[in-house]
Amino acid sequence: MGYYPIVNRNQKQMEGLHHQEFPKAYMEDFSVLGFRVNDCEQALGILRKASFDVKQSHGGRHVKIENAARIKDVVQLLHANGMNCEVTDVAQGMYQG
C-alpha cells in the first residue's frame, strides 16, 4: 500500500506533509489519508519498537502500511501505549481550484 504520514494533532493544515505537492491539474477535493497523533516522536518510537517500517523525510514522518489490516494494528498499538491516534484526512480536504 505504501507509506502513510504521521502528523501531530496540533499541526496546521498540510504542515506535517512537508513538501508534498498537489497533483497537477487536479480540480477535485484533495485529501491525504494518514495518522494524527498527540506526539509524533513518541509514536515513531513505539512503531519502531514494534518493528514497523518508519521513515522521516523532508521533515515529515511516515509509517509503511502493507495492507489495510495494518492500519488497525497501528491505531491499536498506539492506543495500547496511551497515545491518542486517529486515521483521518491529514490534509483536511484542501481544495485546489
C-alpha positions in Angstrom: 0.0 0.0 0.0 2.8 2.5 0.8 3.9 5.0 3.4 1.3 7.0 5.3 2.1 10.3 7.1 2.0 10.7 10.8 1.2 14.2 11.9 0.8 16.0 15.3 -2.7 16.7 16.4 -1.9 20.4 16.8 -0.2 21.0 13.4 -1.7 23.4 10.9 -3.3 22.1 7.7 -0.6 20.4 5.5 2.2 21.4 7.8 3.2 17.8 8.6 3.3 16.8 4.9 6.4 18.8 4.2 6.9 19.4 0.5 4.1 17.2 -0.7 2.7 18.7 -3.8 -0.9 18.9 -5.0 -1.5 16.6 -8.0 -1.1 18.5 -11.3 -4.3 19.6 -13.0 -6.4 18.1 -10.2 -9.7 20.0 -9.7 -11.4 18.0 -7.0 -11.1 17.8 -3.3 -7.6 16.9 -2.2 -7.0 14.6 0.7 -4.2 12.6 2.3 -5.0 9.6 4.5 -2.7 9.4 7.5 -2.4 9.2 11.3 -3.0 12.1 13.6 -1.3 11.6 17.0 -0.6 13.7 20.0 3.2 13.2 19.8 4.9 12.2 16.6 8.3 11.3 18.1 6.7 9.1 20.7 4.5 7.4 18.1 7.6 6.7 15.9 9.4 5.2 18.8 6.5 2.9 19.6 6.1 1.8 16.0 9.9 1.2 15.6 9.9 -0.9 18.7 7.1 -3.0 17.3 9.1 -3.5 14.0 7.0 -1.2 11.8 8.9 0.4 8.9 9.0 4.1 9.7 10.9 6.9 7.9 11.5 10.6 8.2 12.0 12.6 5.0 11.9 16.4 4.4 10.9 16.8 8.0 7.8 14.5 7.6 7.2 11.2 9.3 5.7 8.2 7.7 4.8 4.5 8.5 4.7 1.8 5.9 1.4 0.0 5.6 1.5 -3.2 3.7 -2.3 -3.9 3.8 -5.5 -2.5 5.2 -5.4 -4.6 8.3 -2.1 -2.9 9.3 -3.9 0.4 9.7 -6.0 -1.0 12.5 -2.8 -2.5 14.0 -1.1 0.9 14.1 -4.1 2.5 15.8 -4.5 -0.3 18.4 -0.7 -0.3 19.2 -0.6 3.4 19.8 -3.8 3.3 21.9 -2.4 0.4 23.9 0.6 2.6 24.7 -1.5 5.5 25.9 -1.4 7.6 22.7 -4.3 9.3 21.0 -4.4 8.3 17.4 -6.9 8.6 14.6 -6.9 7.7 11.0 -8.0 10.8 9.1 -7.6 13.2 6.2 -4.4 14.9 7.4 -4.7 17.4 4.5 -8.2 18.3 5.9 -9.9 18.3 2.5 -7.9 21.1 0.9 -9.4 22.3 -2.4 -7.3 23.3 -5.4 -9.5 25.3 -7.7 
